Each structure stands twice: as structure tokens, then as C-alpha cells.
Amino acid sequence: MNRLKTSYNTTIRGELKSELKLNNVHEIPMIEKIVLNAGVGKAVQDTKHLDAVVATLTKISGQKPVITKAQHSIASFKLREGMPIGTKVTLRGERMYSFLDRLIAVVLPRTRDFHGVSAKAFDKSGNYSIGINDQTVFPEISYDDAAAIHGLQITIVISGNNPKGSKMLLQKMGMPFEKGAK
């Protein structure tokens, strides 16, 4: 079992229940899934770029991403309905906890000029989103192997519909929030 999952089950759940003053164990915030998303605007002109992004996300996540397609045609962007414009991967279970552990312990500290992640990136439902500009901060990707530098968005979906509880959960798991942020 993963280090974060073990820590969540043994200590973090009990601490969250007492600190948030929850009566039911099903109200305790927990991570449901992590979604990795990479939009590939250059794929409209060059399909090799899309293949490079798919290969990168496969290495990072450990599973093959789904190619997302345009739902509407936009003439000014030379985009037609059904053209591939991005990729996404949904992680659950052991892969999810493994990815979150690597993100917190390895990837975020490797980013340039890192001072912590924003504490304001929670939505109304308590989900947290992080944008990464350069995929080479992941240890699986070497700078030489990267065919094209691209970014990706990471969304951590948390149950409970409470941004305060979600932030407490991520803090207890070790997410490095900015100093002085509330």
C-alpha cells in the first residue's frame, strides 16, 4: 500500500474528523480521482506533436491517455469538429496515490522558483487545480527525450464539497502551500 494512502487511513482521517467536527465518517474529505489534462493546440497543424504529448502523459501517469476531440468548428482557429485537440488521463486507486506522492515530494520542488502552490486554486466544490508549464520537471521525462515542451493541468477531485476541508486534507498530506496564504 502507498505511503500517502496508509497515512490517510491511519492518522489523517481521524484528525480531519475531529478538527472539522464531523459526525459521520462519510463526510470526511477524501481524494476521489486525479485528472491530468494537456491541451494541444499545435495538433491542428502537426499530428506528431499530439503523439509526443500522448507519449509524455503515458510515461508520467502509467496509463494511456484518451485523446479529446473538438466539439465545435471554429473557423478563425482553423478547427473542425472532431479534430484531436488534447489528451486526458484519469487516475484512481493506487496509481492516484502514487502520482500524488511523486507530485508532492519530487515534482513540485523541482519546478523553477518554487515558493509553494497557490491556496486559492480551490473551486466551490473543494476540488484543487494546478497548472505546470513544463513537463520535464517529472523524473520520468528527460530533457533530451522531450520532443516538444508543453504544459499540463492537474485537477485533484476531493469529496465533501467543502474547500476548507479539502485544503486541510491536502495540507496534512504534505502539499506545499505558499507561506502567508490563507
C-alpha positions in Angstrom: 0.0 0.0 0.0 1.2 3.5 -0.8 2.7 5.8 1.9 0.0 8.5 1.4 -2.8 6.0 1.4 -1.6 4.4 4.6 -1.1 7.8 6.3 -4.6 8.9 5.2 -6.3 5.7 6.6 -4.4 5.6 9.9 -4.0 9.2 11.0 -5.3 11.9 8.7 -9.0 10.6 8.6 -9.2 10.8 12.4 -7.6 14.2 12.6 -9.9 15.6 10.0 -13.0 14.2 11.6 -12.1 15.8 15.0 -10.8 19.1 13.6 -13.8 19.6 11.2 -16.2 18.4 13.9 -17.9 15.9 11.6 -20.4 13.3 12.9 -20.4 10.9 10.0 -17.3 9.2 8.6 -18.7 9.6 5.1 -18.4 13.4 5.5 -14.6 13.2 5.8 -12.9 14.7 2.7 -11.1 12.1 0.6 -9.4 12.2 -2.8 -11.6 10.5 -5.4 -9.5 10.9 -8.5 -6.8 12.9 -10.2 -7.2 14.1 -13.8 -4.3 15.1 -15.9 -5.1 17.2 -18.9 -2.9 18.6 -21.7 -4.4 20.8 -24.4 -2.5 20.5 -27.7 -3.3 23.5 -29.9 -0.4 22.7 -32.3 -2.0 19.3 -33.1 -4.3 21.1 -35.6 -1.3 21.6 -37.9 1.1 18.9 -36.8 -0.2 15.5 -35.6 3.3 14.4 -34.5 3.0 16.9 -31.6 -0.1 15.1 -30.4 1.8 11.8 -30.5 4.6 13.3 -28.4 2.1 14.6 -25.8 0.4 11.2 -25.6 3.8 9.5 -25.1 4.7 12.0 -22.3 1.4 11.6 -20.5 1.8 7.8 -20.7 5.2 8.0 -19.0 4.0 10.4 -16.3 0.8 8.6 -15.4 1.5 5.0 -16.2 -1.6 4.6 -18.3 -2.5 5.6 -21.8 -4.4 8.9 -22.2 -7.6 9.5 -24.0 -7.5 11.8 -27.0 -10.1 14.6 -26.7 -11.7 15.9 -29.9 -13.2 19.3 -30.7 -16.9 19.5 -30.2 -17.4 22.6 -32.4 -15.8 24.0 -35.5 -14.1 27.4 -35.1 -13.1 28.9 -38.4 -10.7 31.6 -37.0 -8.6 28.8 -35.4 -8.9 26.5 -38.5 -10.5 24.0 -36.2 -13.1 21.5 -37.4 -15.5 19.4 -35.4 -13.9 16.0 -34.4 -10.3 17.1 -34.8 -8.0 16.0 -31.9 -7.1 18.9 -29.6 -5.9 17.4 -26.4 -5.4 14.4 -24.1 -6.5 13.5 -20.6 -5.9 10.7 -18.1 -8.0 9.9 -15.0 -6.1 8.2 -12.2 -7.8 6.3 -9.4 -6.7 4.0 -6.6 -3.0 3.1 -6.2 -1.9 5.0 -9.3 -3.6 8.1 -7.9 -1.9 7.9 -4.6 1.4 7.1 -6.2 1.2 10.1 -8.6 0.2 12.4 -5.8 3.1 11.3 -3.7 5.5 11.9 -6.6 3.9 15.3 -7.3 4.3 16.5 -3.7 7.7 15.0 -2.9 9.6 15.2 -6.2 7.9 17.3 -9.0 6.8 20.5 -7.2 10.2 21.1 -5.5 11.9 20.6 -8.9 9.9 23.5 -10.5 11.8 26.7 -11.1 11.5 29.4 -8.5 9.1 27.3 -6.4 7.6 29.1 -3.4 4.6 26.8 -2.9 1.4 26.3 -4.7 -1.5 28.7 -4.5 -4.0 28.2 -1.8 -6.7 30.0 -3.9 -7.0 27.3 -6.6 -9.9 25.6 -5.0 -13.3 25.7 -6.7 -16.7 25.8 -5.0 -16.8 22.0 -4.7 -13.4 21.8 -3.0 -11.5 20.4 -6.0 -7.9 21.7 -6.4 -6.2 22.5 -9.8 -2.5 23.0 -10.5 -1.0 24.1 -13.8 2.5 23.0 -14.7 4.2 24.9 -17.6 7.0 22.3 -18.3 6.6 18.6 -18.3 10.3 18.0 -17.9 10.0 18.5 -14.1 8.7 14.9 -13.9 11.6 12.5 -13.2 10.3 10.1 -15.9 10.9 12.6 -18.6 14.4 13.6 -19.5 15.0 17.0 -21.2 16.7 15.2 -24.1 13.7 12.9 -24.7 11.2 15.7 -24.7 10.2 16.3 -28.3 8.2 19.4 -27.5 7.9 21.3 -24.3 4.2 21.5 -23.2 2.3 22.1 -20.0 -0.4 20.2 -18.3 -3.2 20.8 -15.8 -3.6 18.6 -12.8 -7.0 18.5 -11.1 -7.4 16.8 -7.7 -11.1 15.9 -7.2 -11.9 15.8 -3.5 -15.2 14.6 -2.0 -17.0 16.6 0.6 -17.9 19.8 -1.3 -16.0 21.9 1.2 -12.9 24.0 0.2 -11.8 24.4 3.8 -11.9 20.6 4.4 -10.1 20.0 1.1 -7.3 22.4 2.0 -6.9 20.7 5.4 -6.7 17.3 3.7 -4.0 18.4 1.2 -2.0 20.2 4.0 -2.0 17.1 6.1 -0.9 15.0 3.0 2.1 17.4 2.6 1.0 19.8 -0.2 3.4 22.8 0.0 1.1 25.8 0.0 2.6 29.3 -0.2 3.7 30.9 3.0 1.4 33.5 4.3 -1.5 32.3 2.2 -4.8 31.8 3.9 
